[in-house]
Amino acid sequence: MYHQAVQHTVPDLIVRGTPAYRRMSVALLMVGFSTFALMYDVQPLLPLFAAQFGVNAATSSLAVSLTTGTMALTFVPAAVLSDRIGRRPVMVFSLLAAAVLTLLSAVLPGWTALLTVRAAIGVALAGLPSVAMAYVSEEVHPDSVGSAMGLYIAASAIGGMAGRLGASFVSQYTGWREAIGLLGAAGLGAGAAFAVFAPQSHAFGPTRHDLRSLTIAMRGLLADRVLPLLYVEGFLLMGVFVTIYNYVSFRLEAPPYGLSQAAVGLVFLVYLLGSFSSAWIGGLSSRLGAHRVFWMPIAVLAAGIALTAVRPLLVVLCGIAIVTGAFFAAHSTASGWVGRRATRDRAQASALYLLFYYVGASLLGSAGGLAWNHAAWLGVTGFALILTMAALTIAVRLADRT
């Protein structure tokens, strides 16, 4: 059994345009920035790891995959903990722990030590994405959840861009250890800012789970006619996105392009498109319904992947930009839909979505390395297109479900 505190009054939920919403916006910017900067700061460094540690592209991707994999495996325990002690305390601790571990990863020697700490960073980060989704869904008024979730996804795009871009530039002129250390310090600052600006929880009621109650909650979520399909969508879409970004540096640094580490880093500026697209589609899905718009960015994603297979550099860059904007729009729609669909057990619902999402990043992202080893970039794009068409098929089915 589980026991939830009874609330005798209806809390005042946060509404867009209010001071509390602005504080929430700053807090979401901090958590989104820190989470995704610390998760993906090593992604543009994979060619450097391959050269320094003598590993191939697929093996170097473990620096990303181990982080996303351990994070995925600890989402549910983190969600259960947040049900008991609150969303905000778990998020503050996770932000600070991930930043400290990132600083540690910058000074430890050897490939094995780096991978070990990267796995630990994933465990620390588990207390952020799913708990943040539950925090927003609980504290923000339903009419403002779509825009708030879109803002959070936009913040994650900014963080992902800043982490990758910063690591690319700093590593070229100083070294990859200095780059990671700088981002760890930025993560500490973001964690402190989140602790200052994040509104206190007013709609949260503590829940104590035992194994039976947790199993019942999970069965209820998986029995839903929409949620399991959204979980599969997260698995496929994140697998596509991580595959593209894991190996695009290998392609652009090799002939015929021969771009420098810093020049490749500039590619990550297209993450700004993810900020705009996620915020825009968040409002659109609130007005029209997520089921009516979800398939659209996935179709655009397929077109962007196809463009990256063309030889001219400008076309390749346009394709990457389209992939980025379309992915964040699709992810924003799916994650917001999960939050609205789950009327109870929201932390577990979000945790399951992100479990599938980051398992997709780990398994499919590394599998994309095998495609690269076998057929270079054409292998990567072919693999990504197969996954995207599967996601589009599911999205069309979801259009009939509300």
N, C-alpha and C positions, 0 to 999 in steps of 0.2 A: 504494500500500500504506500501511497504518498500523501502527505498532508500539506495543504497550501493555506497560507495565512488568509483569513477572510477580510476583505476590505469593506468597511461599512459606508464609505463615501466614494463617489466617483471622482477620480483625480482629474485635475485640469491638465489636459494633454497639450503638448506644444503645437502651436499653429504657425504656419508660415507668415513671416512679416513681423513677428513679435521679437522682443529682446532675447527671450529664451531660445527662439529658433536661431537667432544669430549666434548665440553662444554654442548651440548645438552644431552650427555650421563650421565654426572654427575648430571645435573638437573633432568633428568628422574629417576635416582637412588634415589635422595632425595625425589621427590614427590611420587614415588612408595613406598619407605620405610615408609614415614610418614603416607600416606593415610591408608595403610593396617595394619601398626603397631597400629595406634590409633583406627582403626575400630574393630580389632579382638583381642586386648590385653586382653579383658575380657573373651574370649572363653574358655581358660583352667581354668578359675576361676569359671565357672558355678557350679561345685560341692560345692565349698566354699560358694557361694551365697545361694545355696539350703539349706546348713546346717545352715548358720548364720541367714538367714532371714526366715527360715521355709517354703520354697516353694518347689514345685516339679520340676522335670527336665524340663518339658515343660514351666513352668512359669519362671524359671531361664533363659531360652533361650531368654526371652524378652530383656535382657541386650544387646544381639546381634541384635535381630530382630527389635527393635525400632530404632536402629542406621541405619541399612540398609533400613528400611522402610521409615523413614523421608528423608533420602538421596535420595531414589528413587523418592519420591513425589516432590522434589525440583530440580531435574536435569534439567527439561525444563526451569524453571525460571533462573537458573544459566547459562544455555546455552544462553538464550536471553540476559542476562546481559553481558556475554562475547562477544556477537555479537556487543554490543554497545560500551563498554569501552575497550575491548581487552582481549585476553586470559591470558596473563601474569599477569596483575594486579589482576584479579579474583583469579588466582591460589595462588599468594603470600598471599593475604588476607585470603583465605580459609585455607591454611596451618597453619598460625599463630593463627587464631581463633580456629581451632580444637585443637591445642596444649594447648591453654589457658583453654579451656573448659575441656580438659582431666585433667589438673592440678586441676581444680575446683572439678571435680567428685571424686578426691581422698580424699577430706576433708569434703564433705557434708555428713551429717548423714542420715541413713534410706534408705529403699528400694525404696520408691516413689521418693525421691530426686535423687537417683542414676539413676533411669530410666528416669527421666525428663532431666537430663543433658546428658545422653546417646542419647536421642532423639535430643537434641540441637546439639550434636556433628555430628549427621547425616546430619543436615541442613548445618553445616559448611563444611563438607566434600563433599557436592554436587558440589561445585565449582572446584573439582579436576578431577575425572576420565573422565567424558565426555568432559570437556574442554581440558584436556591433550591430548585426542585422536584427537580433532580438531586442537589443536596447532601443534602436530606432522604432521598431514596430510597436513596442510597448509605450514609449514616451511621447511619440508624435501622433497627432490626430490622423485618423485614416485618410482624410482628404489631403493631407500634406505628406503622407508616407512616400508616395511615388516620387515627389520632388526631392525629399530628403534622401531617399535611397539613391536617386540619380546623382545627388551631390556627393554622396559617399563613394560611389563608383568613379565619379569624376576625380575625386581626391586620390583614389587609388591609382588612376591613370597618371596623375601628376607625380605621385610618389614613384611609380614604376619608371617614368621618364627621368626624373631627377636622379634616381639611383643608377640607372644604366648610363645616362649621359655623364654624370659626375665621375663614375668609375672609369669610363672610357678616357676622358680628358686627363684626369689626375694620374691614371696609370701610365699614360704615354710620357708624361713629363717628370714623374717622380717614381712610380712603381705601383704594383697592384696592392701591396700591403698598405701603403699610405692612403690609397684610394678607399679601401675598405675601412680603415681606421677613421677617416674623415666622415664617412657615412654613419659609422657607429656613434660618433660624437653628435652628429645631427639627430640621430635617433633618440639620444638622451634628452636633447632639447625639446623634441617633439613630445616625448613622454611627459615631461614636466609641464608643457603647455596644455596637454590634454587634461592633466590633473587639475589645472586651474580653471579651464573653460567648460569642461563637460558638465552639463546640468545634473544635479542630484536626481536619483530615481524617485519618482512619486507614484508610478503605476506598478512598480515591482512588488510582488508578494513572494516570499521565500517558499521553495518547494523542496522537500526531502525525498529523494528517490531511493528505493531499494531495487534489486535486480528485477523483481516481478513487475513493479510499476514502470520501470524503464522499458522492459520488454513489451508491456501493453502499449505504452506510448509509441514505440517504434512500429509495432504491428499496425496501429491505427494510422500512422502516417503513410506506411507502405501500402495500406489498403485503399488509400484515396485514389480517385480516378485520374488525378492530374499530377500530384506531387512526384510519384515515381518516374514519370516521363520527363519532368523537369530535372530530376536528378541525373537521368541519362543524358539529357541535353548538356548539363554542366560538364559531365565527363567528356563528351565529344568536343564541345566548343573549346574548353581549356586545353585539351590535347592538341587541337589544331593551332591555337595561338602560341603555345609554348614551343611546339615543333618549329613553327616559322621563325620565331625569335631566337631559339637556341642555335640555329644553324645559318642564319642570315649573315652573321659576322664572318663565318668561314667562307661563304660565297663572295662577299664583297671585298675581303682582304686578299683573295686569290685572283689570278688572271681570269678574265681580261680587265678587271677593274683595278685591283691592286691598291685599294684605299687604305689609309693609315688607321690606326686604332681610334684616334680622335675624330677622323672623318666619318668612320662608321658610327661613332657615338652620336653624331649629328642626326643620324637616321631616327634616333629615339625621340626627337622633337615632335614626330608625328603623334606621339602619345597625347599631345594637346587636343588632337581631333577626338580622341576617346573621351576627354573631359566634356567637350561640347556635345558629342553624339549621345552620351549616356544621360546628360542633363536634359537634352531635348526630348529624347524618347521616353524619359521618365514622365514628363508632363503629358506626352501624347498617349501613353498607355493609361494614365490616370483618366483621361477624357474618353478614349475609345474602347479601352479594355485591352489588357495584355494579350489575350487570345487572338485579337484581331490584328495586332501589329508584330507579333513575335517572329513570324516567318520572314518578314521583310529584311531585317539586317542580316539574317543567315544567308539569304539569296545574294545579297551584296557581298558578303564574305566570300562566297564561292567565286564571284567575278574578280575580286581582288587577288585571290590566290592564283587564278589563271594568269593574271597580268604579271605576277612575279616571275613566271617562267619565260617571259620574253627577254631577249638579249639586251636591248638598249637600257642604259642605267636609269634614265629618267622614267621609263615605263615601269621598271622594277620598283623604284622608289614610290611611284604613284600607287602601285599595287600594294605595297607595304602600308601606305597611308590608309588605303581603303580597308585593308584587313583590320587595321587597328581600330578605326572608327566603327566598323561594323561589329567587331567582336565586343567592344565595350557597350554598344547599344543592345546587343543580344543578351549579354550578361546582366546588364542593368534591368532589363525587362524580366528575365527569368528570376533573379533574386528578389525583386519587388513582388513578383507574383507568388513566390514561396511565402514571403512574409504576410501577404494578404490572405492567402489560401489557408494557412495554418491558424485557426482561431484559438488553439491551445497548443501546448508543448512547442512553442515557437522556437525556443533555443535548440531543441532537438531537431525540429524541421530544418532550421538553418544549418545545423551541424551536418545533417545528412546530405543536404545539397552541396555543401562545401567539401564533405568527405568525397563524394563522387567527383566533384570539380577538381580537387587537387590530386586524387588518384589518377585522374585523366592526365593531369600535368606530368606526374611522375612516370606512369607507365607509357603513355603515348608519346610524351616528350622524348624519352629514351629510345623508344621504338623508332621514332623519326630519325635518330642517329644511325640506326641500321639501314634505313632507306638512303641516308646520305652516303654511308660507306659503300652501298651497293650501286647507286646511280646518281650520286651528287644531287644537285638541286632539283633536277627533274624527278628524282625519286621522292624528295621531300614534298614537292607540290602535288604529285600523284597521290601520295599517302594522305596529305591534308585534304585534298578534294574528295576522296572516298569518305572520310570522316564527316566532312561538311554536308555532303549529299544525304548521308544517313540522318544528320541533325535536321536538315530541311524536311525530310520525309516525316519525322516525328512532329515538327512544328506545324505542318499542314494538318496532321491529325488533331493536334491540340487546339486548332482554330475552332473546332466544333465543341469544345469543352470549356465550361466556365466554373 
